Amino acid sequence: SSTSNSSGAPQARPRRPIIPPARLNPRNTGSDRPLPRRVIDARSLAAGRSGSQPTNIIRGPRLRTPQNVTAARSRGPRPPTQKFTTKDRRQRRTRTPSDVDTDEAIDEQGIRAVFDELAEQAKPVSVRYDPEPVTLDSLRETWPALPTDVGAHTAGVAETLSSISARFAHGYVSPTEMGKRLFQGRYVRFLDEEEKSLAVAEARRLSQVLADKLSQRKGDLVEPNEVTFSPIDEKDRKTLIEMLVQGKYPKTLDGQSAQFPVLDQIATNLKNNGSYLTAGKDMQFSAKVESLLSSGRPTKRL
């Protein structure tokens, strides 16, 4: 197994690397011509994980050997393959600059049409003015409270009640404002049942809003107060009838106007002052005026 050179010393042969034998052609068992070795990716031999997507394995291109080229030439030219396209899938085509300009023109026209429509809606619409003729019923609201006929007292009472509820002739008060006044406990005069129902609904809404604010402030649920329309009580009704219909007015000072006539005028002026009308102030004021008048009188000397 060893060789000797001219000097007679033995020389070792170079060792060849261990390479697996080339794979023979599996299709032709009688051929001894080896095929080129191919790289095998070990990941393709591994078991796939359950529930996971398959791994994309990048394989190298096949080598163009003389045998493959000869087999491809022997088969001859391939017939042209027919392209199958589904009905739902639309064929994509390259967009030209003219197509882009057409789309932009269509979008610009659509935007301009929307702006034109909004401008047309914002234009004021002319409404024909048809004045209502003057009738007796329309004048009765502002009829003077003079005893000229049977309906004069009725017109005077209606005018006074409207002024008490802060309503004036030929004016307009929204149902929202009426509901606010009703919620505050003020006098309210309704012209019809529809206005009354709208005002009561607005007052209930304000009561619910107040209850929600109190609930957020206290941290506990606060029930809203029940808001209903209650007519005027019998005492106030009787007082209004006496003052507006029968002409009976409360006396300013009982039994004192005869002694001091000036007190009658002073009490009348104070009665028209809303800040003075509190319980017990009239008697205190009368006593104070009497003391001042008594102190100013000259004393009789004997």
C-alpha positions as CSV (number, residue, x, y, z in Angstrom):
1,S,0.0,0.0,0.0
2,S,3.0,2.3,0.3
3,T,5.3,3.5,-2.5
4,S,9.1,4.2,-2.5
5,N,10.8,7.1,-4.2
6,S,14.3,7.0,-5.9
7,S,16.0,7.3,-2.5
8,G,14.2,4.2,-1.4
9,A,12.2,5.9,1.5
10,P,8.6,4.9,1.7
11,Q,6.0,7.7,1.0
12,A,2.3,7.7,2.2
13,R,-0.5,8.2,-0.3
14,P,-2.8,11.3,0.2
15,R,-6.1,10.3,1.9
16,R,-9.3,11.1,-0.1
17,P,-12.2,12.8,1.7
18,I,-15.1,10.7,2.7
19,I,-17.9,11.7,0.2
20,P,-21.1,9.7,-0.1
21,P,-21.6,8.0,-3.4
22,A,-23.4,9.9,-6.1
23,R,-27.1,9.1,-6.5
24,L,-27.7,7.1,-9.6
25,N,-30.5,7.8,-12.0
26,P,-33.6,6.2,-10.5
27,R,-35.5,6.3,-13.8
28,N,-32.9,4.3,-15.7
29,T,-31.7,1.4,-13.6
30,G,-29.2,0.3,-16.2
31,S,-27.4,3.5,-16.3
32,D,-24.3,3.9,-14.3
33,R,-23.9,7.6,-15.0
34,P,-24.2,9.5,-11.7
35,L,-26.5,12.4,-11.4
36,P,-25.4,15.7,-9.7
37,R,-25.9,15.9,-6.0
38,R,-28.8,18.1,-4.8
39,V,-29.0,20.0,-1.5
40,I,-31.7,18.6,0.8
41,D,-33.3,21.0,3.3
42,A,-33.6,19.3,6.7
43,R,-36.7,21.4,7.5
44,S,-38.7,19.6,4.9
45,L,-38.2,16.3,6.7
46,A,-39.3,17.6,10.1
47,A,-42.9,16.9,11.4
48,G,-45.3,19.8,11.1
49,R,-46.7,21.4,14.2
50,S,-50.4,21.0,14.9
51,G,-52.4,24.0,14.1
52,S,-49.5,26.0,12.7
53,Q,-49.1,27.2,9.1
54,P,-46.6,25.4,6.8
55,T,-43.1,26.7,6.7
56,N,-42.1,28.4,3.5
57,I,-39.0,26.5,2.4
58,I,-36.8,28.3,-0.2
59,R,-35.3,25.7,-2.5
60,G,-32.5,26.3,-5.0
61,P,-33.1,26.2,-8.8
62,R,-32.7,23.0,-10.6
63,L,-29.5,22.6,-12.5
64,R,-29.6,22.6,-16.2
65,T,-27.8,19.4,-17.1
66,P,-27.3,18.1,-20.7
67,Q,-29.8,15.3,-19.9
68,N,-32.5,17.7,-18.9
69,V,-31.9,19.9,-21.9
70,T,-32.1,16.8,-24.2
71,A,-35.4,15.6,-22.7
72,A,-36.9,19.1,-23.1
73,R,-35.9,19.2,-26.8
74,S,-37.3,15.7,-27.4
75,R,-40.8,16.8,-26.2
76,G,-41.1,19.5,-28.7
77,P,-42.8,22.9,-28.4
78,R,-45.6,23.2,-25.9
79,P,-49.0,24.3,-27.0
80,P,-50.1,27.7,-25.8
81,T,-51.9,27.4,-22.5
82,Q,-55.4,28.9,-22.3
83,K,-55.9,31.5,-19.6
84,F,-59.0,30.8,-17.5
85,T,-60.5,33.9,-15.9
86,T,-63.5,33.8,-13.6
87,K,-66.5,36.1,-14.2
88,D,-66.2,37.8,-10.9
89,R,-62.5,38.6,-11.2
90,R,-62.0,41.7,-13.4
91,Q,-58.9,41.9,-15.5
92,R,-56.6,44.6,-14.2
93,R,-55.4,47.1,-16.7
94,T,-52.8,49.7,-16.4
95,R,-54.1,53.2,-15.6
96,T,-53.1,55.8,-18.1
97,P,-52.8,59.5,-17.3
98,S,-56.0,60.2,-19.2
99,D,-57.9,57.8,-16.8
100,V,-56.5,59.6,-13.8
101,D,-57.6,63.0,-15.2
102,T,-61.1,61.6,-15.9
103,D,-61.4,60.4,-12.3
104,E,-60.3,63.7,-10.9
105,A,-62.8,65.5,-13.2
106,I,-65.6,63.3,-12.0
107,D,-64.7,63.9,-8.3
108,E,-64.5,67.6,-8.9
109,Q,-67.9,67.6,-10.5
110,G,-69.4,65.7,-7.6
111,I,-68.0,68.1,-5.0
112,R,-69.2,71.1,-7.0
113,A,-72.7,69.6,-7.2
114,V,-72.7,69.1,-3.4
115,F,-71.7,72.7,-2.8
116,D,-74.3,73.9,-5.2
117,E,-77.0,71.9,-3.4
118,L,-75.9,73.4,0.0
119,A,-75.9,76.9,-1.4
120,E,-79.4,76.4,-2.9
121,Q,-80.7,75.2,0.5
122,A,-79.2,78.2,2.3
123,K,-81.0,80.7,0.1
124,P,-83.9,82.4,1.8
125,V,-87.3,81.2,0.5
126,S,-89.8,84.0,-0.3
127,V,-93.0,83.6,1.7
128,R,-96.1,85.6,0.7
129,Y,-97.4,87.8,3.4
130,D,-101.1,87.6,3.9
131,P,-102.2,90.0,6.6
132,E,-105.1,88.9,8.8
133,P,-108.1,91.2,8.7
134,V,-108.9,93.1,11.9
135,T,-111.9,91.5,13.7
136,L,-113.7,92.1,16.9
137,D,-112.1,89.0,18.5
138,S,-108.6,90.3,17.7
139,L,-109.3,93.7,19.2
140,R,-110.9,92.2,22.3
141,E,-107.5,91.3,23.7
142,T,-106.5,94.9,24.0
143,W,-110.0,96.2,24.7
144,P,-109.9,99.0,27.2
145,A,-111.1,98.1,30.7
146,L,-113.9,100.6,30.7
147,P,-117.5,99.8,31.8
148,T,-118.8,100.5,28.3
149,D,-120.6,97.2,27.7
150,V,-121.2,93.8,29.2
151,G,-117.9,92.3,28.0
152,A,-115.8,95.2,29.3
153,H,-115.3,93.7,32.7
154,T,-114.4,90.3,31.1
155,A,-111.7,91.9,28.9
156,G,-110.4,93.8,31.9
157,V,-110.1,90.6,34.0
158,A,-108.3,88.8,31.1
159,E,-105.9,91.7,30.7
160,T,-105.1,91.8,34.4
161,L,-104.6,88.0,34.5
162,S,-102.3,88.2,31.5
163,S,-100.2,90.9,33.1
164,I,-100.0,88.9,36.4
165,S,-98.6,85.9,34.4
166,A,-96.2,88.2,32.4
167,R,-98.1,87.9,29.2
168,F,-99.0,90.9,27.0
169,A,-101.4,91.4,24.2
170,H,-100.2,90.4,20.7
171,G,-97.1,88.9,22.2
172,Y,-95.6,85.4,22.1
173,V,-94.2,83.3,25.0
174,S,-92.6,80.0,24.0
175,P,-93.7,76.8,25.7
176,T,-90.1,76.4,27.1
177,E,-90.4,79.7,28.9
178,M,-93.9,78.8,30.2
179,G,-92.5,75.5,31.5
180,K,-89.7,77.4,33.2
181,R,-92.1,79.7,35.0
182,L,-94.3,76.8,36.0
183,F,-91.2,75.0,37.4
184,Q,-90.3,78.1,39.4
185,G,-93.8,78.3,40.9
186,R,-94.9,81.5,39.2
187,Y,-98.4,82.3,37.9
188,V,-98.9,81.0,34.4
189,R,-101.9,81.6,32.1
190,F,-102.4,79.2,29.2
191,L,-104.3,80.0,26.1
192,D,-105.1,76.4,25.1
193,E,-104.6,72.8,26.1
194,E,-101.7,72.2,23.7
195,E,-99.7,75.0,25.2
196,K,-100.5,73.6,28.7
197,S,-99.3,70.1,27.9
198,L,-96.0,71.4,26.4
199,A,-95.3,73.6,29.4
200,V,-95.9,70.8,31.8
201,A,-93.6,68.5,29.8
202,E,-90.8,71.2,29.9
203,A,-91.3,71.6,33.7
204,R,-90.9,67.9,34.2
205,R,-87.7,67.9,32.1
206,L,-86.3,70.7,34.3
207,S,-87.2,68.7,37.4
208,Q,-85.4,65.6,36.1
209,V,-82.3,67.7,35.2
210,L,-82.3,69.1,38.8
211,A,-82.6,65.6,40.3
212,D,-79.7,64.4,38.2
213,K,-77.5,67.2,39.4
214,L,-78.4,66.5,43.0
215,S,-77.7,62.8,42.5
216,Q,-74.2,63.5,41.1
217,R,-73.5,65.9,44.0
218,K,-74.7,63.7,46.8
219,G,-73.8,60.3,45.3
220,D,-77.3,58.9,46.0
221,L,-80.3,58.6,43.7
222,V,-82.6,61.6,44.1
223,E,-86.1,61.2,42.7
224,P,-87.4,64.2,40.7
225,N,-90.3,66.2,42.2
226,E,-93.6,65.6,40.6
227,V,-94.6,68.5,38.5
228,T,-98.3,69.0,37.8
229,F,-100.5,72.0,36.9
230,S,-102.6,73.0,39.9
231,P,-105.2,75.7,39.3
232,I,-105.4,78.8,41.6
233,D,-106.6,78.1,45.1
234,E,-110.0,79.3,46.3
235,K,-108.6,82.1,48.5
236,D,-106.6,83.8,45.7
237,R,-109.5,83.2,43.3
238,K,-111.9,85.0,45.6
239,T,-109.5,87.9,46.1
240,L,-109.1,88.3,42.4
241,I,-112.8,88.2,41.8
242,E,-113.4,90.9,44.5
243,M,-110.7,93.1,43.1
244,L,-111.2,92.7,39.4
245,V,-114.9,92.1,39.1
246,Q,-116.7,93.3,42.2
247,G,-114.5,96.3,42.9
248,K,-113.8,95.5,46.6
249,Y,-110.3,96.6,47.6
250,P,-108.7,96.0,51.0
251,K,-108.5,98.9,53.3
252,T,-105.1,100.3,54.0
253,L,-105.6,101.3,57.6
254,D,-108.6,100.2,59.7
255,G,-109.9,103.1,61.8
256,Q,-106.7,105.2,61.6
257,S,-107.4,107.2,58.5
258,A,-109.9,109.4,60.3
259,Q,-107.4,110.4,62.9
260,F,-104.4,110.9,60.6
261,P,-105.4,111.4,56.9
262,V,-101.8,111.5,55.8
263,L,-101.3,107.9,56.8
264,D,-103.9,106.7,54.3
265,Q,-101.8,108.1,51.4
266,I,-98.6,106.8,52.8
267,A,-100.0,103.3,53.2
268,T,-101.4,103.4,49.7
269,N,-98.0,104.2,48.3
270,L,-96.3,101.5,50.3
271,K,-98.8,99.0,49.2
272,N,-97.7,99.3,45.6
273,N,-94.1,98.6,46.7
274,G,-93.5,94.8,46.4
275,S,-90.5,94.8,48.7
276,Y,-92.6,96.3,51.6
277,L,-95.5,93.8,51.5
278,T,-94.4,91.6,54.3
279,A,-96.3,90.5,57.4
280,G,-96.4,92.9,60.3
281,K,-94.5,95.8,58.6
282,D,-97.6,97.9,58.1
283,M,-98.4,98.0,61.8
284,Q,-94.8,98.8,62.7
285,F,-94.7,101.6,60.2
286,S,-97.9,103.1,61.5
287,A,-96.8,103.0,65.1
288,K,-93.5,104.7,64.1
289,V,-95.3,107.5,62.2
290,E,-97.7,108.0,65.1
291,S,-94.8,108.4,67.5
292,L,-93.1,110.9,65.3
293,L,-96.3,112.9,64.9
294,S,-96.8,112.9,68.7
295,S,-93.3,114.1,69.4
296,G,-93.6,117.0,66.9
297,R,-96.8,118.4,68.4
298,P,-96.4,121.5,70.7
299,T,-97.3,120.8,74.3
300,K,-100.0,122.9,76.0
301,R,-98.7,125.0,78.9
302,L,-101.0,125.9,81.8
